[in-house]
Amino acid sequence: MRNKMLSSAFIVVLITLIATSLTGVWFVQLALADNLVNVQAEKVEPLLTYFHNYYVNNDGWNDIDKIDANQVFAELTPPDIDHYDLALIDQDGTVIMVKNQAYIGTFVSRNIRGMAIPVTVDGKRVGYLFSGNFLDHLLVRQNHRLLFHIIMAIFGAMTVGLVVGYLLSVVITGNILKPIRTSIEAVKQISQGDFSYRVPLEPYQDMSDLGQAVNDMAVTLERNHETQRVMLMDIAHDLRTPLSVQRASIEAFEDGIYPFDQSGITLLKEQNDQLIWLVEDLRLLALAETGNQEVNKEPVWLNEFVENLLAQFSTVFAKKSIQYSFSPDEEKTIVNIDSHLMTRVIKNLFQNAYQHSPVNSMIEVQLRKKADLVVITIKDQGPGIPVEKLESIFQRYYRIIQAESGRPESLGLGLAISKRIVDLHGGNLIAQNSEDGGAVFVIELPLSDTSSPD
């Protein structure tokens, strides 16, 4: 990168100096040409006056060929330049008056006319006085050596500028690359697992945005790494507890401590369901994170769908003597959903309401339409959600610490999974607090265009 930047800077400096030098040479040439014209004009002022008056009196160069060129030039040209054979050229570059009649009609190029003496009328160039011999004489007097030294001085200045520009490029490139190299080193350290490494921002104010971006990345990776570390510990704990209980139950059955009857089988089944639910949470989260979650939608009567899930969950609510109420939509509402995934969402929200509801409380479930949406509201009578946590509650592995125990409850996967599933359905999942206490979770789903399920 350093070599490329140096090369780019050097090329820019080189092109700039070449353009400057060529422009300088051009301006020198213009100045010399202008000086030549002025010197010639001083010598032939009477001729310029004569031809000016002729053009005005004759409305142009009409009948100029009838004038005796030898007589005019002899009378009006100073003796020291009379032998230089001046010629009159019209505005198009054609020789129209000259002592040597053989040159009449000869065309003179624009470049040569640029060094000739202009004949002007009312500020407009109508012709030129020109002598190649006189011009050569003046060029000699301009001192070719001086002109050569001027041009060499320009190229010498270009060379010095090139060297200075290159040195400045080295310094500037080094200053630009220093914070970039520091950021690259930081990225290398972070990629090797040192998430505590930070880019110093003070010395590199011009590149502070880059350094801040690297630092923000390091902070995020460090936080995610810590979250994953804690999550792995919690997964191990959450898996170990039901597995240990299940193992203890099996050993008790083997030793005859517990009778191996229907109640024992039910206990093992509940413990196994807890393990399956946890593993399924992890699987769904992984699919959602990678964008590989398939959604198989089908039309569903939403009232019956939610009511059936409430009925299935009633035995769980009964463990804490929790009552529930269901207010279905007055109209029979149809939505296109993946029944398996949406069951997961609603059961997660029921489980969340159950965990945070006190004994002998009430959980309210309501369905209603709002424009082209159907809204499912689940309200509990628990402590509610801290206002500053309403947005972050749907982050994966996020859990609210229980005030009584000071410890979080479960892995905090359910709400994150629910949010992603609802998003995949084109809906929205919102967390709120009720004015009279308790948390409120709102699911918004688009209505189906289907009149009835198949």
C-alpha positions in Angstrom: 0.0 0.0 0.0 2.8 2.4 0.9 4.5 1.9 -2.5 1.3 2.4 -4.3 0.5 5.6 -2.5 4.1 6.9 -3.1 3.8 6.1 -6.7 0.4 7.8 -7.0 1.7 10.9 -5.2 4.9 11.0 -7.4 2.8 10.7 -10.6 0.5 13.5 -9.5 3.5 15.7 -8.6 5.2 14.9 -11.9 2.2 15.6 -14.0 1.6 18.9 -12.1 5.2 20.0 -12.6 5.2 19.1 -16.3 1.9 20.9 -16.9 3.3 23.9 -14.9 6.6 23.9 -16.9 4.8 23.7 -20.3 2.5 26.5 -19.3 5.5 28.6 -18.2 7.3 28.0 -21.5 4.1 28.9 -23.4 3.8 32.2 -21.4 7.4 33.0 -22.1 6.8 32.4 -25.8 3.8 34.7 -25.7 5.8 37.4 -23.9 8.6 37.2 -26.5 6.1 37.3 -29.4 4.4 40.3 -27.9 7.7 42.0 -27.4 8.7 41.3 -31.1 5.4 42.8 -32.3 5.9 45.9 -30.2 9.5 46.5 -31.4 8.4 46.1 -35.0 5.4 48.4 -34.5 7.7 51.2 -33.2 9.8 51.0 -36.4 6.9 51.1 -38.9 4.5 53.4 -37.2 4.1 55.7 -40.3 3.2 52.6 -42.4 0.6 51.5 -39.9 -1.0 55.0 -40.0 -0.9 55.0 -43.8 -2.6 51.6 -44.2 -5.1 52.4 -41.5 -6.2 55.5 -43.3 -6.3 53.6 -46.7 -8.5 50.9 -45.3 -10.9 53.5 -43.8 -11.1 55.7 -46.9 -11.5 52.8 -49.3 -13.8 50.6 -47.2 -11.2 47.8 -47.3 -8.2 46.8 -49.4 -9.9 47.7 -52.7 -7.4 48.6 -55.5 -4.5 48.2 -53.1 -2.7 46.4 -56.0 -2.7 49.7 -57.9 -0.5 51.4 -55.3 3.2 51.6 -56.0 4.6 49.4 -53.2 8.2 50.5 -53.8 7.3 54.1 -53.5 5.2 53.7 -50.4 7.7 51.5 -48.5 10.6 53.8 -49.6 8.9 56.9 -48.4 7.5 55.6 -45.1 10.0 53.0 -44.0 13.0 54.1 -41.9 16.3 53.6 -43.8 17.7 51.0 -41.3 14.9 48.6 -42.1 14.0 49.5 -45.7 16.0 46.6 -47.0 14.0 44.0 -45.0 11.2 43.8 -47.6 8.0 44.4 -45.6 4.7 42.9 -46.9 1.1 43.8 -46.3 -1.1 40.8 -45.5 -4.9 40.9 -45.4 -6.9 39.4 -42.4 -7.2 36.0 -44.2 -3.4 35.7 -44.5 -2.9 36.5 -48.2 -0.1 38.8 -49.2 -1.7 41.7 -51.0 1.2 44.2 -51.3 5.0 43.7 -51.4 8.0 45.1 -53.4 8.6 41.7 -55.0 5.4 41.1 -57.0 6.2 37.4 -57.2 4.9 37.0 -53.6 1.5 38.5 -54.3 -1.2 36.0 -53.3 1.1 34.0 -51.1 -0.6 32.6 -48.0 0.9 33.2 -44.5 0.0 30.8 -41.7 -1.7 31.9 -38.5 1.4 31.1 -36.4 3.5 33.5 -38.5 0.8 36.2 -38.5 0.9 35.9 -34.7 4.4 37.5 -34.8 3.4 40.1 -37.5 2.4 43.7 -36.8 -1.4 44.1 -36.8 -3.2 46.8 -38.7 -6.3 47.7 -36.7 -9.4 49.7 -37.5 -11.8 50.4 -34.7 -10.1 47.7 -32.6 -10.5 45.1 -35.3 -7.5 43.5 -37.1 -7.9 44.1 -40.8 -4.3 43.2 -41.9 -0.7 42.6 -41.0 2.7 44.0 -41.8 5.3 41.3 -41.9 9.0 40.7 -42.9 10.7 37.4 -42.4 14.1 39.0 -42.7 13.3 41.7 -40.2 11.9 39.2 -37.7 15.0 37.1 -38.0 17.1 40.2 -37.3 15.0 40.9 -34.1 15.2 37.3 -32.9 18.9 37.6 -33.0 18.7 40.7 -30.9 16.4 38.9 -28.4 19.5 37.0 -27.4 19.1 33.2 -28.0 21.3 32.5 -25.0 19.0 34.4 -22.7 15.9 32.5 -24.0 17.8 29.2 -23.6 18.6 30.1 -20.0 15.0 31.0 -19.3 13.8 27.7 -20.6 16.5 25.7 -18.7 15.6 27.6 -15.5 12.0 26.5 -15.9 13.1 22.9 -16.3 15.5 23.2 -13.4 12.7 24.6 -11.2 10.6 21.6 -12.3 13.3 19.2 -11.3 13.7 20.8 -7.9 9.9 20.8 -7.5 9.8 17.2 -8.4 12.4 16.2 -5.7 10.6 18.4 -3.1 7.3 16.9 -4.1 8.6 13.4 -3.8 10.0 14.0 -0.3 6.8 15.6 0.8 4.9 12.6 -0.7 7.1 10.3 1.5 6.3 12.3 4.6 2.6 12.7 3.9 2.2 9.1 2.9 3.9 8.0 6.1 1.6 10.2 8.2 -1.5 8.8 6.3 -0.4 5.2 6.6 0.6 5.3 10.2 -3.0 5.2 11.6 -3.9 2.7 8.9 -1.1 0.4 9.9 -2.1 0.9 13.6 -5.7 -0.1 12.6 -4.4 -3.1 10.7 -2.4 -4.2 13.7 -5.5 -3.8 15.9 -7.5 -5.9 13.5 -4.8 -8.6 13.6 -4.8 -8.6 17.4 -8.6 -8.8 17.5 -8.6 -11.6 15.0 -6.3 -13.6 17.3 -8.7 -13.2 20.2 -7.4 -10.1 21.9 -10.7 -8.2 22.1 -9.3 -5.8 24.6 -7.0 -4.2 22.1 -7.9 -0.6 21.1 -6.7 1.9 18.5 -5.5 5.2 20.1 -7.6 8.0 18.7 -5.8 11.1 20.0 -2.7 11.0 17.7 -4.7 10.4 14.6 -7.6 12.9 14.5 -7.8 12.8 10.7 -8.4 9.0 10.8 -10.4 8.9 14.0 -13.5 7.5 12.3 -11.5 4.5 11.1 -10.0 4.0 14.6 -13.4 4.4 16.2 -15.0 1.9 13.8 -12.2 -0.7 14.7 -12.7 0.0 18.4 -16.5 -0.3 18.1 -16.0 -3.7 16.4 -13.7 -4.8 19.2 -16.2 -3.8 21.8 -19.0 -5.7 20.0 -16.8 -8.8 19.5 -15.7 -8.6 23.1 -19.3 -8.3 24.3 -20.5 -11.1 22.0 -17.6 -13.3 23.1 -18.5 -12.8 26.7 -22.1 -13.4 26.0 -21.3 -16.6 24.2 -19.0 -17.7 27.0 -21.8 -17.1 29.6 -24.3 -18.7 27.2 -22.2 -21.9 26.9 -22.0 -22.1 30.7 -25.7 -21.6 31.0 -26.5 -24.2 28.3 -24.3 -26.6 30.2 -26.2 -25.8 33.4 -29.6 -25.9 31.8 -28.8 -29.2 30.1 -27.1 -30.7 33.2 -29.9 -30.0 35.6 -32.7 -31.9 33.8 -30.2 -34.6 32.7 -29.1 -35.0 36.4 -32.7 -35.1 37.6 -33.6 -37.5 34.9 -30.7 -39.7 35.8 -31.6 -39.6 39.5 -35.2 -40.5 38.6 -34.1 -43.5 36.5 -31.8 -44.7 39.3 -34.6 -44.3 41.8 -36.8 -46.5 39.5 -34.0 -49.0 39.3 -33.5 -49.2 43.0 -37.3 -49.5 43.6 -37.4 -46.2 45.5 -40.1 -44.9 43.1 -42.7 -47.1 41.5 -42.3 -47.2 37.8 -45.9 -46.4 37.0 -47.7 -43.8 34.9 -46.8 -40.9 37.1 -43.1 -41.9 36.9 -43.3 -42.1 33.1 -45.0 -38.6 33.0 -42.1 -37.2 35.1 -39.5 -38.6 32.7 -41.5 -37.3 29.8 -41.6 -33.7 31.2 -37.9 -33.8 31.8 -37.3 -35.0 28.3 -39.6 -32.4 26.9 -37.6 -29.7 28.7 -34.5 -30.9 27.0 -36.1 -31.1 23.6 -37.5 -27.6 23.9 -34.0 -26.2 24.8 -32.3 -28.0 21.9 -35.1 -26.9 19.5 -34.6 -23.3 20.7 -30.9 -23.5 19.8 -31.7 -25.0 16.4 -34.3 -22.4 15.5 -32.0 -19.6 16.6 -29.2 -21.0 14.4 -31.4 -21.3 11.4 -32.8 -17.8 11.9 -29.3 -16.3 12.3 -28.1 -17.9 9.1 -31.2 -17.0 7.1 -31.9 -20.7 6.4 -35.2 -20.9 8.3 -38.0 -22.2 6.0 -41.5 -20.8 6.5 -44.3 -23.0 5.2 -47.3 -20.8 5.4 -50.9 -21.9 5.2 -54.3 -20.3 5.9 -55.3 -20.7 9.5 -58.4 -19.7 11.6 -56.6 -17.5 14.1 -59.2 -17.6 16.9 -59.3 -21.4 17.1 -55.5 -21.6 16.7 -54.8 -19.4 19.7 -57.6 -20.8 21.8 -56.3 -24.4 21.3 -52.8 -23.3 22.4 -54.3 -21.7 25.5 -56.1 -24.9 26.3 -52.8 -26.9 26.0 -51.1 -24.4 28.3 -53.8 -24.4 30.9 -52.1 -27.2 32.9 -49.0 -25.1 33.2 -50.9 -22.1 34.4 -52.6 -24.2 37.0 -49.3 -24.9 38.7 -49.4 -21.3 40.0 -53.2 -21.0 40.1 -53.1 -18.5 37.3 -56.3 -17.8 35.6 -56.5 -16.7 31.9 -59.0 -15.0 29.7 -59.4 -15.0 26.0 -61.1 -12.4 23.9 -61.4 -13.6 20.3 -61.9 -11.4 17.3 -65.6 -10.9 16.6 -65.0 -11.9 13.0 -63.4 -15.1 12.0 -59.9 -14.0 11.1 -57.7 -15.9 8.7 -53.9 -15.5 8.6 -51.2 -17.2 6.5 -48.7 -18.6 9.0 -46.4 -21.5 9.5 -48.4 -23.2 12.2 -45.4 -25.0 13.7 -43.3 -21.8 14.0 -46.1 -19.6 15.2 -47.0 -22.2 17.9 -43.4 -21.8 19.1 -43.9 -18.0 19.2 -47.1 -18.0 21.2 -46.0 -20.8 23.6 -42.8 -18.8 24.2 -44.9 -15.8 25.1 -47.2 -17.8 27.3 -44.2 -19.3 29.1 -42.7 -15.8 29.5 -46.0 -14.6 31.0 -46.2 -17.6 33.3 -42.6 -17.2 34.6 -43.1 -13.5 35.5 -46.7 -13.8 36.8 -47.3 -14.1 40.6 -49.5 -16.8 42.1 -53.3 -16.4 41.7 -52.9 -13.7 39.0 -54.5 -13.3 35.6 -53.1 -13.6 32.0 -55.2 -11.9 29.3 -55.1 -12.8 25.6 -56.9 -10.7 23.1 -57.4 -10.8 19.3 -58.4 -7.7 17.2 -58.1 -6.3 13.8 -56.3 -3.0 13.0 -56.4 -1.9 9.4 -54.9 -4.7 7.3 -53.3 -6.4 10.4 -54.5 -8.7 13.1 -53.1 -8.0 16.6 -52.6 -10.6 19.3 -52.1 -9.1 22.8 -50.7 -11.1 25.7 -50.8 -9.3 29.1 -49.6 -10.5 32.4 -49.7 -9.1 36.0 -46.0 -9.5 36.7 -43.4 -6.8 37.5 -43.3 -5.5 33.9 -40.2 -4.7 31.9 -37.7 -1.9 32.8 -38.2 0.9 30.3 -34.6 0.9 29.3 -34.8 -2.8 28.4 -37.8 -2.7 26.1 -35.7 -2.6 23.0 -32.9 -5.0 24.1 -35.2 -7.6 25.4 -35.4 -9.2 22.0 -31.6 -9.6 21.7 -30.4 -13.2 21.8 -29.2 -14.5 25.2 -30.7 -11.4 26.8 -32.4 -12.1 30.1 -33.9 -9.9 32.8 -32.4 -10.5 36.2 -34.9 -11.6 38.8 -35.0 -9.3 41.7 -35.6 -12.0 44.3 -32.8 -14.3 43.3 -30.4 -11.9 41.6 -30.0 -14.5 38.8 -31.4 -14.6 35.3 -34.0 -17.2 34.4 -33.4 -19.5 31.4 -31.1 -18.9 28.4 -33.0 -15.9 27.0 -33.5 -17.5 23.6 -37.3 -17.6 23.5 -38.0 -13.9 22.8 -35.2 -13.6 20.3 -36.5 -16.6 18.4 -40.1 -15.3 18.6 -39.0 -11.9 17.2 -37.2 -13.5 14.2 -40.1 -15.9 13.4 -42.7 -13.0 13.5 -40.3 -11.0 11.2 -40.2 -13.9 8.8 -44.0 -13.7 8.6 -43.9 -10.0 7.6 -45.2 -9.0 11.0 -43.9 -7.3 14.2 -43.4 -8.3 17.8 -43.5 -5.4 20.3 -42.9 -5.4 24.1 -44.7 -2.8 26.2 -45.8 -2.2 29.8 -49.4 -2.0 30.9 -50.5 1.2 32.7 -51.9 -0.8 35.6 -48.7 -3.0 35.8 -47.4 -6.1 34.0 -45.8 -6.7 30.7 -47.7 -6.7 27.4 -46.4 -8.5 24.3 -48.1 -7.5 20.9 -47.9 -9.7 17.8 -48.9 -7.9 14.6 -49.6 -10.2 11.5 -50.8 -9.3 8.0 -54.3 -10.5 7.3 -54.8 -13.2 4.7 -56.7 -12.6 1.4 -58.0 -16.2 1.6 -61.7 -16.5 2.4 -61.3 -19.8 4.1 -58.7 -22.4 4.8 -58.7 -25.4 2.4 
